[in-house]
Amino acid sequence: MSTNDEGATNGDRVGTGPGRRAGLEADEILDRAIALVEAEGADALTMRRLAAELGVATTTIYWHVGNRDDLVTALVRRHGERMARTPVDGGTARERVLEVARLIWRTSLDHREVTRLAAAHGASTLHARRLELAMARELQDAGVVGTAARDAMRAITACVGGFIVAALRDDLTPEALRRTTVLADGGPDGEAADLDPATVEALAEAADLPAVFDSTLRAVVDSVVPADLTAHAYL
């Protein structure tokens, strides 16, 4: 029986070695990986660390989920499935479209580290796939189909995604260097001297990003989704 560079035997891979824990399933591995990312960030997610958390050999992780890229893809997909379990309320299809968009926003920020990992891995669309499918169904119920549904989805998801990026960027940007506060003193060499003083003063203050998001989102949705089926605006 040979030993690989991780210090695990081939027996681990077939389930007979001491490193393989009886009854371990891929979902348990993914759930532990999600918990690790949320607690300590994406850099903490290594095959060795995850194996140690689970009390198995690293080859067991490879056996169940593949390499690290495979692990991240599966992790993002599983977390997206979790996000989509939240019931969507709303008395009309338009209201439910709004609520799905808000749900993507809320869950993405409530689980920032997974969102960052998905973005770094190029899997943001996979992360929101289930919720975007739910949105497409609500658009259809509102009478938005075909190319109109395509363009409506793009408009709404671009709005949501842009605000998510802004929120995550603000997490890492010193307040003095944020997009508006850099104008607090009128800008270098008085570049903002032609602006109304009240505007400059206001731009120096932090925006209420969730409130701006909600008003912008509502404007976007109102522009692409009819208020009710009687409008037939997109049929």
C-alpha positions as CSV (number, residue, x, y, z in Angstrom):
1,M,0.0,0.0,0.0
2,S,1.5,3.3,-1.1
3,T,1.6,6.7,0.6
4,N,1.1,10.0,-1.2
5,D,2.6,13.4,-0.4
6,E,-0.3,14.3,1.9
7,G,0.6,11.5,4.2
8,A,-2.6,9.5,3.4
9,T,-2.8,6.0,2.1
10,N,-4.6,4.7,-0.9
11,G,-6.8,2.9,1.5
12,D,-8.3,6.3,2.5
13,R,-9.6,6.7,-1.0
14,V,-11.5,3.4,-1.1
15,G,-12.9,3.8,2.4
16,T,-10.8,1.3,4.3
17,G,-8.1,3.5,5.8
18,P,-8.1,5.3,9.1
19,G,-8.4,8.7,7.5
20,R,-11.8,8.1,6.1
21,R,-14.7,8.7,8.5
22,A,-17.6,6.3,8.1
23,G,-20.8,8.0,6.8
24,L,-19.1,11.2,5.6
25,E,-21.1,12.7,2.7
26,A,-20.2,15.5,0.2
27,D,-22.9,17.8,1.7
28,E,-21.3,17.6,5.1
29,I,-18.0,18.6,3.6
30,L,-19.5,21.5,1.7
31,D,-21.4,22.7,4.8
32,R,-18.2,22.7,6.8
33,A,-16.4,24.5,4.0
34,I,-19.1,27.2,4.0
35,A,-18.9,27.6,7.7
36,L,-15.1,27.9,7.5
37,V,-15.2,30.5,4.8
38,E,-17.9,32.5,6.7
39,A,-15.9,32.4,9.9
40,E,-12.4,33.1,8.6
41,G,-12.6,34.1,5.0
42,A,-11.7,32.4,1.7
43,D,-7.9,32.2,2.5
44,A,-8.7,29.7,5.4
45,L,-10.2,27.3,2.9
46,T,-7.5,24.8,2.2
47,M,-7.8,21.1,1.6
48,R,-5.6,20.4,4.7
49,R,-7.6,22.7,6.9
50,L,-10.9,21.4,5.8
51,A,-9.7,17.8,6.3
52,A,-8.5,18.7,9.8
53,E,-11.9,20.2,10.6
54,L,-13.6,17.0,9.6
55,G,-11.1,14.7,11.1
56,V,-10.2,12.9,7.8
57,A,-7.3,12.7,5.4
58,T,-7.1,15.2,2.6
59,T,-7.6,12.4,0.1
60,T,-11.1,11.9,1.5
61,I,-12.0,15.5,0.5
62,Y,-10.6,14.9,-3.0
63,W,-12.6,11.7,-3.2
64,H,-15.9,13.3,-2.4
65,V,-15.6,16.7,-4.1
66,G,-12.5,16.8,-6.3
67,N,-9.8,19.5,-6.2
68,R,-10.0,22.9,-4.6
69,D,-11.6,24.5,-7.7
70,D,-14.2,21.7,-7.7
71,L,-14.8,22.3,-4.0
72,V,-15.3,26.0,-4.4
73,T,-17.7,25.5,-7.3
74,A,-19.7,23.0,-5.4
75,L,-19.6,25.2,-2.3
76,V,-21.0,28.2,-4.2
77,R,-23.7,26.1,-5.8
78,R,-24.8,24.7,-2.4
79,H,-24.8,28.1,-0.8
80,G,-26.9,29.4,-3.7
81,E,-29.4,26.6,-3.1
82,R,-29.6,27.6,0.6
83,M,-30.3,31.2,-0.4
84,A,-33.1,30.1,-2.6
85,R,-35.0,28.3,0.2
86,T,-36.3,31.6,1.6
87,P,-40.0,32.1,0.7
88,V,-40.7,35.0,-1.6
89,D,-43.6,37.1,-0.5
90,G,-45.6,39.7,-2.5
91,G,-49.2,40.2,-3.6
92,T,-48.3,40.8,-7.3
93,A,-45.6,39.4,-9.7
94,R,-43.9,42.8,-9.7
95,E,-43.7,42.8,-5.9
96,R,-42.3,39.3,-6.0
97,V,-39.6,40.3,-8.6
98,L,-38.6,43.1,-6.2
99,E,-38.5,40.7,-3.3
100,V,-36.3,38.2,-5.2
101,A,-33.9,41.0,-6.0
102,R,-33.8,42.2,-2.4
103,L,-33.2,38.6,-1.3
104,I,-30.2,38.4,-3.5
105,W,-28.9,41.7,-2.1
106,R,-29.6,40.7,1.6
107,T,-28.2,37.2,1.4
108,S,-25.1,38.2,-0.5
109,L,-24.2,40.8,2.1
110,D,-25.3,38.6,5.1
111,H,-22.8,36.0,3.7
112,R,-20.1,38.4,2.5
113,E,-17.2,36.0,2.5
114,V,-19.0,33.4,0.4
115,T,-20.0,36.2,-2.0
116,R,-16.4,37.4,-2.2
117,L,-15.2,33.8,-2.8
118,A,-17.8,33.3,-5.6
119,A,-16.7,36.5,-7.3
120,A,-13.0,35.6,-7.0
121,H,-13.8,32.2,-8.5
122,G,-15.8,33.7,-11.3
123,A,-18.9,31.9,-10.0
124,S,-21.2,34.8,-9.0
125,T,-23.8,33.8,-11.6
126,L,-23.8,30.3,-10.3
127,H,-24.2,31.6,-6.7
128,A,-27.4,33.5,-7.6
129,R,-28.7,31.0,-10.2
130,R,-31.6,29.6,-8.3
131,L,-32.8,33.0,-7.3
132,E,-32.5,34.3,-10.8
133,L,-34.6,31.4,-12.0
134,A,-37.2,32.4,-9.5
135,M,-37.0,36.0,-10.8
136,A,-37.5,34.8,-14.4
137,R,-40.6,32.9,-13.3
138,E,-42.0,35.9,-11.6
139,L,-41.3,38.0,-14.7
140,Q,-43.2,35.5,-16.8
141,D,-46.1,35.7,-14.4
142,A,-46.0,39.5,-14.9
143,G,-46.2,39.0,-18.7
144,V,-42.5,39.7,-19.3
145,V,-41.2,37.1,-21.7
146,G,-38.7,36.6,-24.5
147,T,-36.2,39.4,-25.2
148,A,-38.0,41.6,-22.8
149,A,-37.4,39.1,-20.0
150,R,-33.8,38.9,-21.0
151,D,-33.3,42.6,-20.9
152,A,-35.3,43.0,-17.7
153,M,-33.2,40.3,-16.0
154,R,-30.0,42.1,-17.1
155,A,-31.2,45.5,-15.9
156,I,-32.3,44.1,-12.5
157,T,-29.3,41.9,-11.8
158,A,-26.9,44.7,-13.0
159,C,-28.5,47.0,-10.4
160,V,-28.3,44.4,-7.6
161,G,-24.8,43.3,-8.5
162,G,-23.5,46.9,-8.7
163,F,-24.8,47.7,-5.3
164,I,-23.4,44.5,-3.9
165,V,-20.0,45.5,-5.3
166,A,-20.3,49.0,-3.8
167,A,-21.2,47.6,-0.4
168,L,-18.3,45.1,-0.4
169,R,-15.9,47.7,-1.6
170,D,-16.9,50.1,1.2
171,D,-16.0,47.3,3.6
172,L,-12.4,47.6,2.5
173,T,-12.1,51.3,1.7
174,P,-11.2,53.8,4.4
175,E,-14.0,56.2,4.9
176,A,-11.9,59.2,3.8
177,L,-11.3,57.6,0.4
178,R,-14.9,56.5,-0.4
179,R,-16.4,57.8,-3.6
180,T,-18.2,60.8,-2.0
181,T,-16.1,61.7,0.9
182,V,-13.1,62.5,-1.3
183,L,-15.0,65.7,-2.2
184,A,-15.4,66.8,1.4
185,D,-12.9,69.6,1.1
186,G,-13.9,70.6,-2.4
187,G,-11.4,68.3,-4.0
188,P,-7.7,69.0,-4.8
189,D,-7.0,72.6,-5.9
190,G,-10.6,73.5,-5.5
191,E,-11.8,71.3,-8.3
192,A,-15.3,71.2,-6.8
193,A,-15.5,75.0,-6.2
194,D,-18.3,75.3,-8.8
195,L,-20.5,72.9,-6.9
196,D,-23.2,74.2,-4.6
197,P,-21.8,74.2,-1.0
198,A,-24.8,72.2,0.2
199,T,-23.9,69.5,-2.4
200,V,-20.3,69.4,-1.3
201,E,-21.4,69.1,2.3
202,A,-23.8,66.3,1.5
203,L,-21.3,64.4,-0.6
204,A,-19.0,64.4,2.4
205,E,-21.5,62.3,4.3
206,A,-21.9,58.6,4.1
207,A,-24.9,57.6,1.9
208,D,-27.6,55.2,3.3
209,L,-26.6,52.6,0.8
210,P,-29.5,50.2,1.6
211,A,-32.1,53.0,1.1
212,V,-30.4,54.1,-2.1
213,F,-30.4,50.6,-3.3
214,D,-34.1,50.0,-2.6
215,S,-35.2,53.2,-4.3
216,T,-33.0,52.6,-7.3
217,L,-34.1,48.9,-7.6
218,R,-37.8,49.9,-7.4
219,A,-37.3,52.4,-10.2
220,V,-35.6,49.8,-12.4
221,V,-38.2,47.2,-11.7
222,D,-41.1,49.6,-12.3
223,S,-39.5,50.5,-15.7
224,V,-39.3,46.9,-16.9
225,V,-42.2,45.1,-15.2
226,P,-45.8,46.0,-15.8
227,A,-47.9,46.6,-12.6
228,D,-50.3,43.8,-13.5
229,L,-51.2,41.4,-16.2
230,T,-53.8,43.7,-17.7
231,A,-51.0,46.0,-19.0
232,H,-49.7,43.2,-21.4
233,A,-46.8,45.6,-22.0
234,Y,-44.3,42.9,-22.9
235,L,-46.4,40.3,-24.7
